[in-house]
Amino acid sequence: MHKSLIHELPKIVEEGKKEIEKILERLSSSNKLSLQTNELVLPSKDSTGLFSGRVPDVDEKEWLNRLIYGDNLLAMQALLSGDAFSGLPSMRGKIDLIYIDPPFDSKADYRTKVTLPGVDIQQKPTVIEQFAYADTWSGIVGGKQVRGTLAYLRYMYPRLVLMRELLSDKGSIYVHIDWHVGHYVKILLDDIFGKENFVNEVVWKKTNSPKAQTKGFGTQHDTIFIYSKSNDHYFSQVRRDADENYLKAFRYDDEDGKGKYQTVALVAGGIQNNANRKRFEFEGVVAPWLYSLENLNKFKKENKIFKTKSGYRLKAYLMDLGGPLVSDIWTDKDVSPLQGQSSEMMNYDTQKPEALLNRIIEASCPKDGIVADFFSGAGTTGAVAEKLGRKWIMSDLGKPASLVMRKRLIDNDAKPFLYQSIGDYQKETFASSKLYKRVGDLAHVVMQLYGAIPFTDDQNPNRNLGYIKESKTLIMVDSPNKLTGLATLKKAQEYKNSFMGGWRKVIILGWNFTYDITEAIQSLNDKDLEVLVIPPDLLDKLKTKASYKKLVDSGKIRFASLQYLTIKPIEIEDINDKEDKIKIELDNYVLLSPDNMPLDDKDKEKLQEIVANDPLSLIEYWSIDPDYDGETFRSKWQDYRENTENDNDPLHVIYKAEIIAPKSKDRKICVKAVDVFGFESIVTKKYD
């Protein structure tokens, strides 16, 4: 017999609480998660194409806004933990406003359109993204696999609890949702935040043209649930622009030419009996004046107060009041949905208008407060917070989203911000295809596809090592939930030298890589260590045992080398006693084989032509740190596609840059490039 969602909700809450207990225990252990700073971005948009001014500087001891790439469950754990080593404190109880717009359509297509010169291609999600999306719509509840809404609620529960942990005592959360799961999510919110802390259910008109339905009314709105951390939460009343109906209420014109006004009864029975009241209401509008007995004569002198048979009345001027107060129905033009021709458009499907976030932030975040968005998509929350002078934290699992947000912030001349990622994905439980219960199961399959023989479980309990006997080569398969980096390379070297008596060579097969993987390989300078990329779409082809057999029989499995960037020789020109001019030019970009990209076959063919004829067009963004310290990449100059102020070409970056930097005796220059698929490469050059 099919059990209803209501019947299953207690199990979701129970399992969610158990997961939270484990997470909170981990926060105080040595096994806690941390954030890796990929880039400290100092936005330096240069309309000439050459950064001819001086390299900007920043006080890194002050607050820096954060853009985080990765699963928000892990990002929030890292924020709660803090990082004493890097000087980043715990954010527990420090965030004043959280706005989230989580995915709520199980039929969503998470592909991303990439426009290249002459062609458009559709990029599939990365392996880590695929796992996360699968978790959203397929999970375990009560020991059984569930899909759809149940899986979604199981996915959301621990995340909402962590958001509550991050909120300050005066904080609020806005959960933007639609009719698919909205009221079930509200039940979770009641449980986590307390029904007594429910503030509002806001109805937002998301489209001017509802989709036609044959068996019902067309949907035209989303719902935003507002909850507070306590009954002492921050809230500032918001007014919308005055419409025609509101203006009609101002019936009189002042003889002195001060504009239109209404007459308002101050209080029934006279002002003297209510001297302690600080505000009064009329027809749902709260007037902004503070009044007391001592103000009575002042108002009279200004001809704003007069006495009638029914008591004292006040002239309420339109110019003083502004527009009417915003209610919980948001259909006004101030927050109208985005139109295709809007200058805000970022070509991101779930993008929301800046006016919507402007209203939310002004209402529920103080001027010195912190705003967070853990499903940040196109980055509207951070962009608006930046304009309003609030601090912000944004995270998203999508690489395309991270690219869009970074470019948008630079385009808006944002203050310096950190671009971070999760330090180690392997600390999170592997949640892949149910065909492979453990990471080791999948590692064995990958080894066999590569042509290696797995070691027995007794020899290798982690089940991630194999070998090719004839060439005395050790094979190490990394986890799909891990970013392969320097630590993994060093571990592989240890295995090569000592495991089972030592090996001539070691090959690492990885799924996802840290941004500095190329530099890490170069730093070890080990000709007997090789890193190869597992085809990102391999898991799609391994959904069943039959598909696995078909893949093995076909022999069409290619493990590619890493992508890399090359630059032309750097020129350093002496300007004066204190400064140098540094000239940098891109040379070439070598991408992974199109066969190993997350693309359909027809798009792989299109990409092959671009790789052969115009490889630098694949560069989405590149930046320079003229004084790289080997730890934190400080992006002090950037260019990116669609920055047409540089060269009027939206599909190419410029290839040359000149920057002026302080002289240095042992300068180390680092150049970073990010391609249209989100893969990162860096080149470093040292000058004594």
C-alpha positions as CSV (number, residue, x, y, z in Angstrom):
1,M,0.0,0.0,0.0
2,H,1.4,3.4,-1.0
3,K,2.1,5.6,2.1
4,S,1.3,9.3,2.0
5,L,3.9,12.1,2.3
6,I,2.4,13.1,5.6
7,H,3.0,9.5,6.9
8,E,6.7,9.7,5.8
9,L,7.4,13.2,7.2
10,P,8.3,12.0,10.7
11,K,10.9,9.7,9.2
12,I,12.4,12.5,7.3
13,V,12.7,14.7,10.4
14,E,14.1,11.8,12.5
15,E,16.8,10.9,9.9
16,G,17.5,14.6,9.3
17,K,18.2,15.1,13.0
18,K,20.5,12.1,13.2
19,E,22.5,13.5,10.3
20,I,22.7,16.9,11.9
21,E,24.0,15.3,15.2
22,K,26.8,13.7,13.2
23,I,27.6,16.9,11.4
24,L,27.7,19.0,14.6
25,E,30.0,16.4,16.3
26,R,32.3,16.6,13.3
27,L,32.5,20.4,13.6
28,S,34.5,20.1,16.9
29,S,36.7,17.3,15.7
30,S,40.0,17.2,13.9
31,N,38.1,15.9,10.9
32,K,36.2,19.1,10.3
33,L,35.8,20.5,6.9
34,S,37.6,23.6,5.7
35,L,37.4,26.0,2.8
36,Q,40.2,26.3,0.2
37,T,40.8,29.9,-1.1
38,N,41.2,29.6,-4.9
39,E,41.4,33.3,-5.5
40,L,41.3,36.6,-3.7
41,V,39.6,38.7,-6.4
42,L,40.4,42.4,-6.5
43,P,38.1,43.6,-9.2
44,S,40.2,45.6,-11.7
45,K,38.0,45.9,-14.8
46,D,40.0,47.9,-17.3
47,S,38.2,49.6,-20.1
48,T,41.4,50.1,-22.2
49,G,42.4,46.5,-22.2
50,L,45.6,47.4,-20.4
51,F,45.8,47.9,-16.6
52,S,47.8,51.1,-16.8
53,G,47.0,52.2,-13.3
54,R,48.7,50.8,-10.1
55,V,47.9,47.3,-8.8
56,P,45.2,47.7,-6.2
57,D,45.8,46.5,-2.7
58,V,43.5,45.2,0.1
59,D,43.6,44.9,3.9
60,E,43.1,41.1,4.2
61,K,42.5,41.4,8.0
62,E,39.1,43.1,7.3
63,W,35.9,41.3,6.3
64,L,36.0,39.9,2.8
65,N,32.9,38.7,1.1
66,R,32.9,35.1,-0.1
67,L,31.8,33.2,-3.2
68,I,32.0,29.5,-2.5
69,Y,31.9,26.7,-5.1
70,G,30.6,23.4,-3.8
71,D,27.8,21.5,-2.1
72,N,26.2,23.9,0.3
73,L,25.9,21.2,3.0
74,L,29.7,21.1,3.1
75,A,30.1,24.9,2.6
76,M,27.9,25.6,5.7
77,Q,29.8,23.1,7.8
78,A,33.0,24.8,6.9
79,L,31.5,28.2,7.7
80,L,30.3,26.9,11.1
81,S,33.8,25.4,11.8
82,G,35.8,28.4,10.9
83,D,39.5,28.1,10.1
84,A,42.0,29.3,12.7
85,F,44.9,28.6,10.3
86,S,43.6,31.1,7.7
87,G,42.2,33.5,10.2
88,L,38.6,32.9,9.1
89,P,36.3,32.8,12.2
90,S,33.3,30.6,12.7
91,M,30.1,32.2,11.2
92,R,27.8,30.5,13.8
93,G,25.2,33.0,14.8
94,K,26.7,35.8,12.7
95,I,24.5,35.9,9.6
96,D,21.7,38.4,9.7
97,L,19.7,37.4,6.6
98,I,19.5,34.2,4.5
99,Y,17.7,34.1,1.2
100,I,17.5,30.8,-0.7
101,D,15.8,29.9,-3.9
102,P,16.4,26.2,-4.0
103,P,15.6,24.0,-7.0
104,F,12.1,22.7,-6.7
105,D,11.3,21.1,-10.1
106,S,12.3,17.5,-10.3
107,K,12.1,17.6,-14.1
108,A,14.7,20.4,-14.3
109,D,17.4,20.0,-17.0
110,Y,20.7,21.0,-15.5
111,R,22.6,21.4,-18.8
112,T,24.2,24.7,-19.5
113,K,24.3,26.4,-22.9
114,V,27.8,27.5,-23.9
115,T,28.2,29.9,-26.8
116,L,31.4,29.7,-28.8
117,P,32.4,31.4,-32.1
118,G,30.0,30.0,-34.7
119,V,28.5,27.2,-32.5
120,D,26.4,26.6,-29.4
121,I,26.9,23.5,-27.3
122,Q,25.1,22.0,-24.2
123,Q,27.3,21.2,-21.3
124,K,26.2,18.5,-18.8
125,P,26.8,18.8,-15.1
126,T,30.2,17.8,-13.6
127,V,30.4,14.5,-11.8
128,I,30.2,16.1,-8.4
129,E,27.2,18.1,-9.6
130,Q,25.5,15.0,-10.9
131,F,25.8,13.3,-7.5
132,A,24.3,16.3,-5.7
133,Y,21.4,16.6,-8.2
134,A,20.8,12.9,-7.8
135,D,20.7,13.3,-4.0
136,T,18.2,16.1,-4.4
137,W,15.7,13.8,-6.2
138,S,16.7,10.3,-5.0
139,G,17.5,9.4,-1.5
140,I,17.0,7.0,1.4
141,V,14.2,7.4,3.9
142,G,13.4,4.7,6.4
143,G,15.9,2.4,4.8
144,K,14.2,2.5,1.4
145,Q,15.1,4.4,-1.7
146,V,12.7,7.2,-2.5
147,R,12.4,9.8,-5.3
148,G,10.7,13.1,-6.0
149,T,9.3,15.2,-3.2
150,L,10.3,12.8,-0.3
151,A,13.9,12.8,-1.5
152,Y,13.8,16.6,-1.9
153,L,12.5,17.1,1.7
154,R,15.2,14.7,3.0
155,Y,17.8,16.7,1.1
156,M,16.5,20.1,2.5
157,Y,16.1,19.2,6.2
158,P,19.7,19.2,7.3
159,R,20.5,22.2,5.2
160,L,17.8,24.3,6.8
161,V,19.0,23.3,10.2
162,L,22.5,24.4,9.4
163,M,21.1,27.7,8.1
164,R,19.4,28.2,11.5
165,E,22.8,27.6,13.2
166,L,24.4,30.3,11.1
167,L,21.6,32.9,11.7
168,S,22.1,35.6,14.3
169,D,19.5,36.0,17.1
170,K,18.1,39.0,15.1
171,G,18.3,37.1,11.9
172,S,15.6,35.9,9.4
173,I,15.4,33.4,6.5
174,Y,13.5,33.9,3.3
175,V,12.8,30.5,1.5
176,H,11.6,31.1,-2.0
177,I,9.6,28.1,-3.2
178,D,6.8,27.2,-5.6
179,W,3.7,25.0,-5.5
180,H,5.4,21.7,-6.1
181,V,6.7,21.3,-2.5
182,G,6.0,24.6,-0.8
183,H,3.7,23.6,1.9
184,Y,5.7,20.5,2.8
185,V,8.8,22.7,3.1
186,K,6.7,24.9,5.5
187,I,6.1,21.9,7.8
188,L,9.9,21.4,7.9
189,L,10.4,25.1,8.6
190,D,7.9,25.0,11.5
191,D,9.8,22.1,13.0
192,I,13.2,23.7,12.6
193,F,12.5,27.3,13.4
194,G,9.4,26.9,15.5
195,K,5.9,27.8,14.3
196,E,5.9,30.8,16.6
197,N,8.8,32.3,14.6
198,F,6.8,32.1,11.3
199,V,6.7,35.8,10.1
200,N,5.0,35.8,6.7
201,E,4.0,33.9,3.6
202,V,4.7,36.3,0.8
203,V,3.1,35.7,-2.6
204,W,5.3,37.0,-5.5
205,K,3.9,37.4,-9.0
206,K,6.7,35.8,-11.0
207,T,5.3,36.1,-14.5
208,N,2.9,38.4,-16.4
209,S,1.7,35.5,-18.6
210,P,0.8,32.3,-16.9
211,K,1.2,29.1,-18.8
212,A,-2.1,27.7,-20.2
213,Q,-3.5,24.6,-18.5
214,T,-6.3,22.4,-19.7
215,K,-7.3,21.0,-16.3
216,G,-6.7,24.0,-14.0
217,F,-5.7,27.7,-13.6
218,G,-2.3,28.8,-14.9
219,T,0.3,29.3,-12.2
220,Q,1.6,32.8,-11.9
221,H,3.2,33.1,-8.5
222,D,5.9,31.8,-6.2
223,T,5.8,31.7,-2.4
224,I,8.4,33.1,0.0
225,F,8.2,31.8,3.6
226,I,9.8,34.1,6.1
227,Y,11.0,32.8,9.5
228,S,12.9,34.5,12.2
229,K,15.5,33.1,14.6
230,S,13.7,34.8,17.6
231,N,10.9,37.2,18.3
232,D,13.5,40.0,18.4
233,H,14.4,39.8,14.7
234,Y,15.4,42.9,12.7
235,F,12.8,44.3,10.4
236,S,12.5,47.7,8.6
237,Q,9.2,48.6,7.1
238,V,9.3,48.9,3.3
239,R,7.2,51.2,1.1
240,R,6.4,50.7,-2.6
241,D,6.0,53.3,-5.2
242,A,2.7,55.2,-5.0
243,D,0.1,53.9,-7.5
244,E,-3.0,55.7,-8.9
245,N,-5.3,54.3,-6.2
246,Y,-3.0,55.4,-3.4
247,L,-2.6,58.9,-4.9
248,K,-6.4,59.3,-5.0
249,A,-6.4,59.1,-1.2
250,F,-4.6,62.4,-0.9
251,R,-7.7,64.6,-1.5
252,Y,-6.5,68.1,-0.5
253,D,-4.0,70.6,-1.8
254,D,-2.3,72.8,0.8
255,E,-2.9,76.5,0.4
256,D,0.8,77.1,1.0
257,G,1.7,75.0,-2.0
258,K,3.3,72.1,0.0
259,G,1.5,69.4,-2.0
260,K,-1.3,67.0,-1.5
261,Y,-2.3,65.7,1.9
262,Q,-4.8,63.6,3.8
263,T,-6.3,64.5,7.2
264,V,-5.6,61.8,9.8
265,A,-7.1,61.3,13.2
266,L,-4.2,61.2,15.6
267,V,-5.8,59.1,18.3
268,A,-9.4,58.6,19.4
269,G,-10.0,60.7,22.5
270,G,-7.1,63.2,21.9
271,I,-3.4,63.1,21.7
272,Q,-2.9,63.8,25.4
273,N,-4.0,60.3,26.5
274,N,-1.5,58.6,24.2
275,A,1.7,60.6,24.8
276,N,3.8,57.4,25.0
277,R,2.9,56.1,21.6
278,K,5.6,56.5,19.0
279,R,3.6,55.7,15.9
280,F,0.0,55.7,14.7
281,E,-1.8,54.0,11.9
282,F,-4.5,55.0,9.5
283,E,-6.0,52.8,6.8
284,G,-3.1,50.4,7.1
285,V,-0.4,53.0,6.6
286,V,2.0,53.7,9.5
287,A,3.0,57.4,9.6
288,P,6.7,58.1,10.2
289,W,6.4,61.0,12.7
290,L,7.3,60.7,16.3
291,Y,4.8,62.7,18.5
292,S,4.4,63.6,22.1
293,L,2.9,66.4,24.1
294,E,5.8,68.7,23.3
295,N,5.4,68.1,19.6
296,L,1.8,69.2,19.7
297,N,2.6,73.0,19.6
298,K,5.3,72.3,17.0
299,F,2.8,70.6,14.7
300,K,0.3,73.4,15.3
301,K,2.8,76.1,14.4
302,E,3.5,74.2,11.1
303,N,-0.2,74.1,10.5
304,K,-0.1,70.3,10.4
305,I,-2.5,69.8,13.3
306,F,-5.9,71.2,13.8
307,K,-8.8,70.3,16.1
308,T,-12.2,69.1,14.9
309,K,-15.3,67.9,16.7
310,S,-14.0,64.3,16.7
311,G,-10.5,65.2,18.0
312,Y,-7.1,66.3,16.8
313,R,-6.3,65.6,13.1
314,L,-3.0,65.8,11.2
315,K,-2.2,66.8,7.7
316,A,-0.4,63.7,6.2
317,Y,1.6,65.0,3.3
318,L,2.3,62.7,0.3
319,M,5.9,64.0,0.2
320,D,6.5,62.9,3.8
321,L,4.7,59.6,3.7
322,G,6.1,58.2,0.4
323,G,4.2,55.2,-1.0
324,P,2.0,52.7,0.8
325,L,3.5,50.0,3.0
326,V,4.3,46.7,1.3
327,S,1.9,43.9,2.2
328,D,2.4,40.1,1.8
329,I,1.1,40.2,-1.8
330,W,3.9,41.4,-4.2
331,T,2.3,42.1,-7.5
332,D,3.4,45.7,-7.8
333,K,5.6,47.0,-10.6
334,D,8.5,47.6,-8.2
335,V,9.3,43.9,-8.1
336,S,8.0,42.9,-11.6
337,P,9.6,39.8,-13.2
338,L,12.7,40.1,-15.4
339,Q,12.1,40.6,-19.1
340,G,14.3,39.3,-21.8
341,Q,15.6,42.7,-22.8
342,S,16.5,43.7,-19.2
343,S,20.1,44.8,-18.7
344,E,20.3,42.6,-15.7
345,M,19.9,39.4,-17.7
346,M,22.7,36.9,-17.2
347,N,21.3,34.1,-19.4
348,Y,20.6,32.1,-16.2
349,D,17.3,30.3,-16.1
350,T,16.4,30.8,-12.4
351,Q,17.6,34.4,-12.2
352,K,15.5,36.7,-10.1
353,P,15.2,40.5,-10.5
354,E,17.4,42.7,-8.4
355,A,14.4,44.7,-7.2
356,L,13.1,41.6,-5.4
357,L,16.3,41.1,-3.5
358,N,16.6,44.8,-2.9
359,R,13.2,44.7,-1.1
360,I,14.1,41.6,1.0
361,I,17.6,42.9,2.0
362,E,16.4,46.4,2.9
363,A,13.6,44.9,5.0
364,S,15.5,42.3,6.9
365,C,19.2,43.1,7.0
366,P,20.7,46.0,8.9
367,K,23.1,48.3,7.1
368,D,26.2,46.6,8.7
369,G,24.7,43.1,8.4
370,I,25.7,39.9,6.5
371,V,23.5,38.4,3.8
372,A,23.9,34.7,2.7
373,D,22.5,32.8,-0.2
374,F,23.3,29.1,-0.4
375,F,21.6,28.4,-3.8
376,S,23.0,31.6,-5.3
377,G,22.7,30.8,-9.1
378,A,23.2,34.0,-11.0
379,G,24.5,35.9,-7.9
380,T,21.6,38.4,-7.6
381,T,21.8,38.3,-3.8
382,G,25.4,39.2,-3.7
383,A,25.1,41.8,-6.4
384,V,22.3,43.6,-4.6
385,A,23.9,43.3,-1.2
386,E,27.1,44.8,-2.7
387,K,25.1,47.8,-4.0
388,L,23.3,48.3,-0.7
389,G,26.6,48.2,1.3
390,R,25.8,44.9,3.1
391,K,28.4,42.0,3.5
392,W,27.6,38.8,1.7
393,I,28.3,35.1,1.4
394,M,27.2,33.1,-1.6
395,S,27.6,29.4,-2.6
396,D,26.5,27.2,-5.4
397,L,27.4,23.8,-6.6
398,G,27.3,24.6,-10.3
399,K,30.5,25.6,-12.0
400,P,28.6,27.7,-14.6
401,A,26.9,29.6,-11.8
402,S,30.3,30.3,-10.2
403,L,31.6,31.7,-13.5
404,V,28.6,33.9,-14.0
405,M,28.8,35.2,-10.4
406,R,32.5,36.0,-10.5
407,K,32.1,37.9,-13.8
408,R,29.0,39.7,-12.6
409,L,30.7,40.9,-9.4
410,I,33.8,42.2,-11.3
411,D,31.5,43.8,-13.9
412,N,29.8,45.7,-11.0
413,D,33.1,46.9,-9.5
414,A,32.5,44.9,-6.3
415,K,34.8,45.2,-3.3
416,P,37.5,42.5,-3.1
417,F,36.1,39.1,-2.4
418,L,37.3,35.5,-1.8
419,Y,36.5,32.7,-4.3
420,Q,36.6,29.5,-2.3
421,S,35.9,25.8,-2.7
422,I,35.4,22.8,-0.3
423,G,38.9,21.6,0.7
424,D,38.1,17.9,0.6
425,Y,35.1,16.2,-0.8
426,Q,36.1,12.7,0.3
427,K,35.0,13.6,3.9
428,E,31.4,13.5,2.7
429,T,29.7,10.1,2.3
430,F,29.8,8.9,-1.3
431,A,26.4,9.1,-2.8
432,S,26.5,7.8,-6.3
433,S,24.6,5.4,-8.5
434,K,23.0,2.7,-6.3
435,L,24.8,0.1,-8.5
436,Y,28.0,1.0,-6.6
437,K,27.4,0.9,-2.8
438,R,31.0,2.1,-2.0
439,V,33.7,4.3,-3.5
440,G,35.8,1.1,-3.8
441,D,33.2,-0.6,-5.9
442,L,33.3,2.2,-8.5
443,A,37.1,2.3,-8.2
444,H,37.3,-1.4,-9.2
445,V,35.2,-0.8,-12.2
446,V,37.3,2.2,-13.3
447,M,40.5,0.2,-12.9
448,Q,39.2,-2.7,-15.0
449,L,38.1,-0.2,-17.7
450,Y,41.6,1.2,-17.7
451,G,43.0,-2.3,-18.0
452,A,44.4,-2.7,-14.5
453,I,44.1,-5.5,-12.1
454,P,42.6,-4.5,-8.7
455,F,44.5,-5.7,-5.5
456,T,42.5,-7.9,-3.1
457,D,40.7,-6.3,-0.2
458,D,43.3,-7.8,2.2
459,Q,46.1,-6.1,0.3
460,N,44.2,-2.8,-0.1
461,P,41.2,-2.2,2.2
462,N,40.4,1.1,0.5
463,R,39.9,-0.8,-2.8
464,N,41.4,2.1,-4.8
465,L,44.6,0.5,-6.0
466,G,45.4,-1.8,-8.9
467,Y,48.4,-2.6,-11.2
468,I,49.6,-3.4,-14.7
469,K,51.9,-6.3,-14.2
470,E,53.9,-6.1,-17.4
471,S,55.0,-2.5,-17.0
472,K,55.2,-2.6,-13.2
473,T,52.8,0.3,-13.0
474,L,50.7,1.1,-10.0
475,I,47.2,2.5,-10.6
476,M,45.4,4.7,-8.0
477,V,41.8,5.7,-8.5
478,D,40.6,8.8,-6.7
479,S,37.1,9.4,-5.3
480,P,34.5,11.2,-7.4
481,N,33.6,13.2,-4.3
482,K,37.2,14.5,-4.0
483,L,39.2,17.2,-5.6
484,T,42.5,15.6,-6.6
485,G,45.4,17.8,-5.6
486,L,48.9,18.0,-4.2
487,A,48.2,15.8,-1.1
488,T,46.9,13.0,-3.4
489,L,50.0,13.3,-5.6
490,K,52.3,12.9,-2.6
491,K,50.3,9.9,-1.3
492,A,50.6,8.3,-4.7
493,Q,54.4,8.8,-4.6
494,E,54.5,7.1,-1.2
495,Y,52.6,4.1,-2.6
496,K,54.9,4.0,-5.6
497,N,58.0,3.8,-3.4
498,S,56.7,1.5,-0.7
499,F,53.5,-0.3,-1.4
500,M,54.0,-4.1,-2.0
501,G,57.7,-3.6,-2.5
502,G,57.6,-0.5,-4.7
503,W,56.7,0.3,-8.4
504,R,58.4,1.8,-11.5
505,K,55.6,4.2,-12.1
506,V,52.3,5.4,-10.6
507,I,49.2,6.7,-12.5
508,I,46.4,8.6,-10.8
509,L,43.0,8.4,-12.3
510,G,40.9,11.4,-11.0
511,W,37.4,12.8,-11.6
512,N,37.8,16.5,-10.4
513,F,40.9,18.5,-9.6
514,T,42.0,21.4,-7.5
515,Y,42.6,24.7,-9.4
516,D,46.4,24.4,-8.9
517,I,46.8,20.8,-10.0
518,T,49.1,21.6,-12.9
519,E,51.4,23.6,-10.7
520,A,51.3,20.7,-8.1
521,I,52.4,18.2,-10.8
522,Q,55.2,20.6,-12.0
523,S,56.4,21.2,-8.4
524,L,57.0,17.4,-7.8
525,N,58.9,17.1,-11.1
526,D,58.4,13.3,-11.0
527,K,58.6,11.7,-14.5
528,D,57.3,8.5,-13.0
529,L,54.0,10.1,-11.8
530,E,51.2,10.6,-14.3
531,V,47.7,12.1,-13.8
532,L,44.8,11.2,-16.1
533,V,41.2,12.3,-16.2
534,I,38.4,9.8,-15.9
535,P,35.7,10.5,-18.6
536,P,33.2,12.8,-16.8
537,D,30.2,11.1,-18.4
538,L,31.4,7.6,-17.4
539,L,28.8,7.2,-14.7
540,D,26.1,7.9,-17.1
541,K,27.3,4.9,-19.1
542,L,27.5,2.7,-16.0
543,K,23.9,2.9,-14.8
544,T,23.3,-0.8,-15.3
545,K,25.4,-4.0,-15.5
546,A,24.3,-4.3,-19.1
547,S,25.6,-0.9,-20.0
548,Y,28.9,-1.7,-18.3
549,K,29.3,-4.8,-20.4
550,K,28.5,-2.9,-23.5
551,L,31.1,-0.2,-22.6
552,V,33.8,-2.8,-22.0
553,D,33.0,-4.6,-25.2
554,S,33.2,-1.4,-27.2
555,G,36.6,-0.5,-26.0
556,K,35.8,3.2,-26.4
557,I,37.1,4.5,-23.0
558,R,39.7,7.2,-23.1
559,F,41.5,8.6,-20.1
560,A,42.8,12.0,-21.1
561,S,45.7,14.2,-19.9
562,L,44.9,17.3,-17.9
563,Q,44.1,20.6,-19.8
564,Y,46.8,23.3,-19.6
565,L,47.6,26.9,-20.5
566,T,50.8,28.2,-22.1
567,I,51.9,31.8,-22.2
568,K,54.5,33.6,-24.2
569,P,57.7,34.8,-22.5
570,I,56.9,37.5,-20.0
571,E,58.5,40.9,-20.4
572,I,59.4,43.0,-17.4
573,E,60.2,46.7,-18.1
574,D,61.9,49.0,-15.6
575,I,59.7,52.1,-15.2
576,N,61.3,53.9,-12.2
577,D,63.0,53.1,-8.9
578,K,59.8,51.7,-7.4
579,E,57.8,50.1,-10.2
580,D,58.0,47.7,-13.1
581,K,55.7,47.2,-16.1
582,I,54.9,43.5,-16.7
583,K,53.7,42.4,-20.1
584,I,51.9,39.1,-20.4
585,E,50.4,37.4,-23.5
586,L,48.5,34.1,-23.8
587,D,49.9,31.6,-26.2
588,N,47.8,28.5,-26.3
589,Y,45.2,26.4,-24.4
590,V,45.2,22.7,-24.6
591,L,41.8,21.2,-23.5
592,L,40.9,17.7,-22.5
593,S,40.0,15.5,-25.5
594,P,36.4,16.4,-26.6
595,D,35.7,12.6,-26.2
596,N,36.1,13.1,-22.5
597,M,34.0,16.1,-22.1
598,P,30.5,16.1,-20.6
599,L,28.8,16.6,-24.0
600,D,26.6,14.8,-26.4
601,D,28.3,13.3,-29.5
602,K,27.2,16.1,-31.9
603,D,28.5,18.7,-29.5
604,K,31.8,16.9,-29.2
605,E,32.3,17.2,-32.9
606,K,31.6,21.0,-32.7
607,L,34.1,21.3,-29.9
608,Q,36.7,19.4,-31.9
609,E,36.7,22.1,-34.5
610,I,37.1,24.9,-31.9
611,V,40.0,23.0,-30.3
612,A,41.7,22.7,-33.7
613,N,41.1,26.2,-35.0
614,D,40.5,28.6,-32.1
615,P,41.6,27.1,-28.8
616,L,41.9,30.4,-26.9
617,S,38.2,31.1,-27.6
618,L,37.6,28.4,-24.9
619,I,39.1,30.8,-22.2
620,E,36.2,32.2,-20.2
621,Y,38.2,34.2,-17.7
622,W,41.9,34.9,-17.0
623,S,43.6,36.8,-14.3
624,I,47.1,37.7,-13.0
625,D,48.9,37.8,-9.7
626,P,52.2,39.6,-10.2
627,D,53.5,38.7,-6.7
628,Y,52.2,35.2,-6.1
629,D,53.2,33.9,-2.7
630,G,52.6,30.2,-3.5
631,E,49.5,30.0,-1.3
632,T,46.8,32.6,-2.1
633,F,46.3,33.7,-5.6
634,R,45.5,37.4,-5.5
635,S,43.7,38.3,-8.8
636,K,44.9,41.8,-9.4
637,W,43.9,42.0,-13.1
638,Q,41.1,40.2,-14.9
639,D,39.5,39.9,-18.3
640,Y,36.6,37.7,-19.4
641,R,34.4,37.0,-22.3
642,E,31.5,39.5,-22.6
643,N,33.7,42.3,-21.2
644,T,33.2,44.1,-24.5
645,E,34.7,47.4,-23.1
646,N,38.1,45.9,-23.8
647,D,37.8,44.7,-27.4
648,N,34.1,44.7,-28.5
649,D,34.3,40.9,-28.9
650,P,31.9,39.1,-26.5
651,L,33.2,35.6,-27.5
652,H,36.9,36.1,-26.8
653,V,39.1,37.5,-24.0
654,I,41.9,39.8,-24.9
655,Y,45.2,38.0,-25.1
656,K,47.6,40.7,-23.9
657,A,47.9,42.5,-20.6
658,E,50.2,45.1,-19.1
659,I,50.2,45.8,-15.4
660,I,52.3,48.1,-13.2
661,A,53.5,46.5,-10.0
662,P,56.0,47.4,-7.2
663,K,59.5,46.2,-7.8
664,S,60.4,42.8,-6.2
665,K,63.7,41.0,-5.9
666,D,62.2,37.5,-6.2
667,R,59.1,38.0,-8.2
668,K,56.8,35.1,-8.9
669,I,54.1,35.8,-11.5
670,C,51.1,33.5,-11.6
671,V,48.5,33.5,-14.5
672,K,45.2,31.7,-14.1
673,A,42.8,30.7,-16.8
674,V,39.3,29.2,-16.5
675,D,37.7,27.7,-19.6
676,V,34.0,27.8,-20.6
677,F,33.5,24.4,-18.8
678,G,34.9,25.6,-15.5
679,F,38.2,23.8,-15.7
680,E,41.1,25.9,-14.2
681,S,44.8,26.0,-15.2
682,I,47.6,28.1,-13.8
683,V,51.1,29.0,-15.0
684,T,53.8,30.3,-12.7
685,K,57.1,32.0,-13.6
686,K,59.8,33.0,-11.1
687,Y,62.1,35.9,-11.6
688,D,65.1,36.6,-9.3
